[in-house]
Amino acid sequence: MDLKFARVEIDAKPKKVDLAKLEASVEKEDSVIFYFDRENSHKDLLELQDYFEAKGKSFYMSEVKYGLSDNEYMYQVHIIN
């Protein structure tokens, strides 16, 4: 499963990350917050939630709006060991 991190610049393309890199970051820290781009499907993020919850981690996800337009949002994911 490949996910896309949130854009840093409006015109930039989002950077891709795979599940192994995310898992390595979670194992290194007790608490990790990731910001994912709106181009990710909600279904993929729910699969990510199922994956980490099956490993005994706490998973919290929310949409963060940063503008007035309907497509100006990102996903915030907080994973806790």
C-alpha positions as CSV (number, residue, x, y, z in Angstrom):
1,M,0.0,0.0,0.0
2,D,1.4,3.4,-1.1
3,L,0.1,6.5,0.5
4,K,0.9,10.2,-0.2
5,F,2.1,12.7,2.3
6,A,0.4,16.1,2.4
7,R,1.8,18.6,0.0
8,V,4.2,21.2,1.3
9,E,3.5,23.6,-1.6
10,I,0.2,24.0,-3.4
11,D,1.7,23.4,-6.8
12,A,3.9,20.5,-5.7
13,K,3.1,16.9,-6.1
14,P,2.6,14.8,-2.9
15,K,5.5,12.5,-2.0
16,K,4.7,8.8,-1.8
17,V,5.5,6.6,1.2
18,D,5.1,2.9,1.7
19,L,3.8,1.0,4.7
20,A,7.3,-0.3,5.7
21,K,8.6,3.3,6.2
22,L,5.5,4.3,8.2
23,E,5.9,1.2,10.4
24,A,9.6,1.9,11.0
25,S,8.7,5.5,12.1
26,V,6.0,4.2,14.5
27,E,8.4,1.7,16.0
28,K,11.0,4.3,16.6
29,E,8.8,6.7,18.5
30,D,6.0,6.3,21.1
31,S,3.7,8.7,19.3
32,V,3.7,9.8,15.7
33,I,1.6,12.2,13.7
34,F,1.4,12.0,9.9
35,Y,-0.3,14.3,7.5
36,F,-1.6,12.6,4.3
37,D,-2.8,14.3,1.1
38,R,-6.4,14.5,0.0
39,E,-5.5,12.3,-3.0
40,N,-5.4,9.3,-0.8
41,S,-8.6,7.2,-0.8
42,H,-10.5,7.1,2.5
43,K,-10.5,3.3,2.0
44,D,-6.7,3.1,2.0
45,L,-6.5,5.1,5.2
46,L,-9.1,2.8,6.8
47,E,-6.9,-0.2,5.8
48,L,-4.0,1.6,7.4
49,Q,-6.1,2.0,10.6
50,D,-6.9,-1.8,10.6
51,Y,-3.3,-2.7,10.1
52,F,-2.0,-0.7,13.1
53,E,-4.9,-1.6,15.3
54,A,-4.2,-5.3,14.6
55,K,-0.7,-4.6,15.9
56,G,-2.1,-3.2,19.2
57,K,-1.6,0.5,18.4
58,S,-4.0,3.3,19.0
59,F,-5.0,5.1,15.8
60,Y,-6.8,8.4,15.4
61,M,-7.7,10.0,12.1
62,S,-9.3,13.3,11.2
63,E,-9.7,15.7,8.3
64,V,-8.0,19.0,8.6
65,K,-9.3,21.9,6.5
66,Y,-6.8,24.6,5.7
67,G,-8.9,26.7,3.3
68,L,-12.5,27.6,2.4
69,S,-12.7,25.4,-0.7
70,D,-14.1,21.9,-0.4
71,N,-10.9,20.3,-1.7
72,E,-8.6,22.1,0.7
73,Y,-8.1,19.5,3.3
74,M,-5.7,16.8,4.4
75,Y,-5.9,13.8,6.7
76,Q,-4.2,13.9,10.1
77,V,-3.2,10.5,11.5
78,H,-2.0,10.0,15.0
79,I,-0.6,6.6,15.9
80,I,0.3,5.8,19.5
81,N,2.2,2.7,20.8
